[in-house]
Structure formats: C-alpha cells, structure tokens
Amino acid sequence: MTGFTPVDALIGGGLIGLAVALLLAANGRVTGISGIVGGLIRPDKQGTAWRWVFLTGLVAGVALYRLAGGPLTDIEITTSPGILIAGGVLVGFGTQIGAGCTSGHGVCGIGRLSPRSMVATMVFMATAAIVVFAVRHGLGGG
Amino acid sequence: MVAMSMICGVIFGLGLAISGMVNPAKVLAFLDVAGDWDPSLALVMGAALVPSFVAFRWLPSRPRPWLADRFELPAATVIDGRLLGGAALFGIGWGLVGLCPGPAIAALAYLKIESLIFLAALVGGIGLARLVPPAS
C-alpha cells in the first residue's frame, strides 16, 4: 500500500507540466507519450530522432533520480505475466485508437481545454477505477 | 530541437519519479477509490495542468516555436466511437496493471522484467491498432 504524498505529488506534477510547456515552446509539440511512441512506427516530416531522444530522456530522468538517492528505491508490480501482457496490449491498442493517454489527453488536452480530451480522460479514469474495483473488491476478493 | 527533446524527457522522467507515478502500486492506490485511497495522482495532474494550461493558452498564437517551423497541435474535435472505445480499452489495461505509456517507459530505469514484458505487449498493441482502418 502507498500513502498520500501531497508535496512530492505537487513537485513531480509541476515538473511534468514544465516539460509539457517547454516542449511546446521549443519544438511546438504536444507531450503525449502514446503519440510520441506511436510516431516511431509512422514517422512524419521531422523524423523519429526527437522521439527516440525524448523517450531516452524519460528513462534517464528516472535513472538520475535513482543515482541521486531518491527515496523510491523500487517499484511494485504484482501483476501475473498473463495479465501484464493483456494490460500492455490494451494500453497500446486503446491509446492509439483513442488518440492519447494520461499525458496527451490528461495533461496536454485538458490543458488546452479540448472537450475531446476531457471526455477521453473521464472515460479511461472510469474504466480503470471499475477494473481496480472488480479485481480488488468485486470478484470474491477483499 | 533534439537537445530540447532530451531536456524535456529528463524533466518529465524526474517528475514521474519524484511524484511516485512511475510506481504502478501508487497509481493503483489512486484508482482504488473503494479501498485505502491515495489521492496523490489527482494532485500530480492538477499541478501538471497549471504550466500546461498557461503554455497552451499563450504559445500557439505566436508565429512559431523557438526551434521548429510551426506548432503541431491535434486537429480532431469530434467525440466519436473511436475516442470513447479507445479510451475505455486503455483504461481497462491501465487498471489491470497500473502502468500508462509514460511510466511504462520510465520504469525501464528500475530494470524489472515485468515492466519489460508490459512494454513489449504495449508495442504489440500499437501494432494491432495499425490494422484498424483510420477514421475517415
């Protein structure tokens, strides 16, 4: 179980927002991770270099945090391999069909007041919460 | 432009790590509204939305970004079955594991086989989506 960490949440969220603002100001791009990954398969005029570099930076940012002795020393994934695969396929498929994920719709889309992104965010938050409820409280569990 | 992508990626990754959103257990604790609810994710999103809102409010009306020819913003405005169905399926996968695309990639820094399996399946799912005809 994890506890409420409001200060870390606000600092981390602020950094995510800063990255979104900078990428827009400098490169004119929306920081939607599913879109950045999807564009690796379907390259546009500006090519795929900036996408690979951004995603490398994403991993490097977490690596830097670990090297600096950040308190989150490990992550917990308790899902079984079959569910991991099913979940991964659904996330990959759903974000491409629905044109966005937590960053693209949730942070950028709502930030630019897009009704599409507001609706999409409500839908994926709702289905995710329903699934967690079913897994943890609904199916004979407790 | 490429150097700026690196800087933005690193800042974004640091944000995911500091906020704890790279940890699926913490994300699931947010989604578990009937359990021992951890509201952290809502504050992460709220805090991220402030710079995002300001940037999208003021920047796109400028002639061009610092390092590119023009702003590339999503043009779609229609709320259709693709948007709703795709978002619903994404949410199901997110709820099953607690990883969305950003953390799925960022979590590679923790060198766990589980996140590698998830990411491989995610890429497979992207490939599957390419088989669906685009909206006309």
Interface residues (C-beta under 8 A of the other chain):
Chain A: M1 T2 G3 F4 T5 P6 D8 A9 L10 I11 G12 G13 G14 L15 I16 G17 L18 A19 V20 A21 L22 L23 L24 A25 A26 N27 G28 R29 V30 T31 I33 S34 V37 G38 I41 R42 Q46 A49 W50 R51 V53 F54 L55 T56 G57 L58 V59 A60 G61 V62 A63 L64 Y65 R66 G70 L72 D74 I75 E76 I77 T78 T79 P81 I83 L84 I85 A86 G87 G88 V89 L90 V91 G92 F93 G94 T95 Q96 I97 G98 A99 G100 C101 T102 S103 H105 G106 V107 C108 G109 I110 G111 R112 L113 S114 P115 R116 V119 A120 T121 V123 F124 M125 A126 T127 A128 A129 I130 V131 V132 F133 V135 R136 H137
Chain B: M1 V2 M4 S5 M6 I7 C8 G9 V10 I11 F12 G13 L14 G15 L16 A17 I18 S19 G20 M21 V22 N23 P24 A25 K26 L28 A29 L31 D32 V33 A34 G35 D36 D38 P39 S40 L41 L43 V44 M45 G46 A47 A48 L49 V50 P51 S52 F53 V54 A55 F56 R57 L59 P60 R64 P65 W66 L67 A68 D69 R70 F71 E72 L73 P74 A76 T77 V78 I79 R82 L83 L84 G85 G86 A87 A88 L89 F90 G91 I92 G93 W94 G95 L96 V97 G98 L99 C100 P101 G102 A104 I105 A106 A107 L108 A109 Y110 K112 E114 S115 I117 F118 L119 A120 A121 L122 V123 G124 G125 I126 G127 L128 A129 R130 V132
